[in-house]
C-alpha cells in the first residue's frame, strides 16, 4: 500500500487497520503498518543521514555486537516529519510490553513496524508467568543501502 501524499502522516497512521495491528501486536509483539511514508518522505529523511551535525550520537553496531552497520539518534529538535510521526504514534507508547517470541520482519519502503521494547517482557511458560529479554532490529541488508527510522519515545521532548 502506498502512502497517500495528500494525507498528513498522522492521518495515514490513523487510517491504518488498527484491529489487525492490535491482533498482531498481542500475538507477536510487533506489527507492520503499511503506507506511512511517501517515497519522497523516505528520500528526504535518508538524505539527512550524512549530515552528522543533525545527530546527537552514532552507534557502530559491529563494535557493540549488534550486527553490521550503524544507527544514529537525531539531535533535538528532531526534523518536523519525525516529530509529527512521533506524535501520531505516541498513543502506542504504552502498549503492553508483551512478546511471546522473537520475530524477523521484513518491511517495505514507506511502511512502519510497530514493536514493543523493554528490558524484560512477560512470558507464559509451563510453570506460569516469568520474564524474558526483548530483542529487536531491522532485517539483514541483502543489497544496496537501507535507512530505517526509529521513533524513540523515552527521550521525546514537548
C-alpha positions as CSV (number, residue, x, y, z in Angstrom):
1,X,0.0,0.0,0.0
2,X,1.4,3.4,-1.0
3,X,1.3,6.3,1.3
4,X,-1.3,8.9,0.2
5,X,0.7,12.1,-0.3
6,X,-2.5,14.1,0.2
7,X,-2.8,13.0,3.8
8,X,-0.7,14.2,6.7
9,X,1.4,11.5,8.4
10,X,-0.9,11.5,11.4
11,X,-3.9,10.9,9.1
12,X,-2.0,8.0,7.5
13,X,-1.3,6.5,10.9
14,X,-5.0,6.9,11.9
15,X,-6.2,5.3,8.7
16,X,-4.2,2.1,9.4
17,X,-6.0,-1.2,10.1
18,X,-5.6,-1.0,13.9
19,X,-7.7,-4.1,14.5
20,X,-5.2,-6.2,12.5
21,X,-2.3,-4.3,14.1
22,X,-3.7,-4.9,17.6
23,X,-4.1,-8.6,16.9
24,X,-0.5,-9.0,15.6
25,X,0.9,-6.9,18.5
26,X,-0.9,-9.1,21.0
27,X,0.3,-12.2,19.3
28,X,3.9,-11.3,18.3
29,X,4.7,-8.0,20.0
30,X,5.1,-6.3,16.6
31,X,3.1,-5.5,13.5
32,X,3.7,-3.9,10.1
33,X,1.9,-0.6,9.4
34,X,1.9,-0.1,5.6
35,X,1.9,3.2,3.7
36,X,3.1,5.5,6.5
37,X,5.6,7.5,4.5
38,X,5.7,8.5,0.8
39,X,8.8,7.7,-1.3
40,X,9.7,11.3,-1.2
41,X,9.5,11.5,2.6
42,X,11.7,8.4,2.8
43,X,14.3,10.0,0.5
44,X,14.2,13.3,2.4
45,X,14.9,11.5,5.7
46,X,17.6,9.4,4.2
47,X,19.3,12.5,2.8
48,X,19.8,13.7,6.3
49,X,22.0,10.7,7.3
50,X,25.3,12.2,6.0
51,X,24.7,15.4,8.0
52,X,26.4,14.3,11.1
53,X,25.6,17.5,12.9
54,X,21.9,16.6,12.8
55,X,22.5,13.7,15.2
56,X,23.4,13.5,18.9
57,X,25.1,10.1,18.7
58,X,26.1,7.4,16.3
59,X,26.3,3.7,17.3
60,X,28.6,1.3,15.4
61,X,26.6,-1.9,15.6
62,X,29.6,-4.2,15.0
63,X,31.5,-2.7,17.8
64,X,28.7,-3.5,20.3
65,X,28.0,-6.9,18.6
66,X,24.5,-5.9,17.2
67,X,25.4,-6.9,13.6
68,X,26.8,-4.6,11.0
69,X,26.2,-1.0,10.1
70,X,25.4,1.9,12.3
71,X,22.5,3.9,13.6
72,X,22.1,7.5,14.7
73,X,19.9,9.4,17.2
74,X,18.6,12.7,15.9
75,X,19.6,15.7,18.0
76,X,16.8,18.0,19.3
77,X,14.9,19.5,17.7
78,X,14.2,16.5,15.5
79,X,13.1,17.1,11.9
80,X,9.5,18.1,11.6
81,X,8.4,14.9,9.9
82,X,10.0,12.8,12.7
83,X,8.2,15.0,15.3
84,X,4.8,14.5,13.5
85,X,5.3,10.8,13.3
86,X,6.3,10.5,16.9
87,X,3.2,12.4,17.9
88,X,1.0,10.2,15.6
89,X,2.4,7.0,17.1
90,X,2.6,8.3,20.7
91,X,-0.6,6.6,21.9
92,X,1.2,3.3,21.2
93,X,4.0,4.1,23.7
94,X,2.0,2.5,26.5
95,X,1.3,-0.8,24.5
96,X,1.5,-3.7,26.9
97,X,5.1,-5.0,26.9
98,X,4.1,-8.5,25.7
99,X,6.1,-10.6,23.2
100,X,5.9,-14.3,23.3
101,X,8.7,-15.0,20.8
102,X,11.3,-13.5,18.5
103,X,10.2,-12.5,15.0
104,X,12.2,-11.5,12.0
105,X,10.3,-8.8,10.0
106,X,10.9,-7.6,6.5
107,X,9.2,-4.3,5.8
108,X,9.0,-2.4,2.5
109,X,10.0,1.2,1.9
110,X,7.1,3.5,3.1
111,X,6.0,1.1,5.8
112,X,6.3,1.2,9.5
113,X,6.8,-1.6,12.0
114,X,5.3,-1.1,15.5
115,X,7.1,-3.0,18.2
116,X,7.3,-3.0,21.9
117,X,10.6,-2.7,23.6
118,X,11.6,-3.1,27.2
119,X,14.4,-4.6,29.2
120,X,12.1,-7.6,30.1
121,X,8.8,-9.0,28.7
122,X,6.2,-11.2,30.2
123,X,6.5,-14.8,29.0
124,X,4.0,-17.6,29.8
125,X,5.8,-20.9,30.5
126,X,4.6,-24.3,31.6
127,X,5.3,-23.1,35.2
128,X,3.4,-19.8,34.9
129,X,4.5,-16.3,34.1
130,X,8.1,-15.3,34.1
131,X,10.2,-12.6,32.3
132,X,12.3,-12.8,29.2
133,X,14.5,-10.4,27.3
134,X,13.3,-8.3,24.3
135,X,15.4,-8.1,21.2
136,X,14.6,-6.0,18.1
137,X,16.1,-4.6,15.0
138,X,15.8,-4.4,11.3
139,X,16.2,-7.4,8.9
140,X,19.5,-8.2,7.2
141,X,20.5,-5.9,4.4
142,X,20.7,-8.1,1.3
143,X,21.7,-5.4,-1.3
144,X,22.4,-1.7,-1.6
145,X,21.9,0.5,1.4
146,X,19.0,0.8,3.8
147,X,18.0,3.6,6.1
148,X,15.5,2.8,8.9
149,X,13.9,5.4,11.1
150,X,13.2,4.5,14.7
151,X,10.8,6.7,16.7
152,X,12.2,6.6,20.2
153,X,9.8,7.8,22.8
154,X,11.8,7.7,26.0
155,X,13.7,10.8,25.0
156,X,10.8,12.7,23.5
157,X,10.6,16.4,24.3
158,X,7.5,18.5,24.0
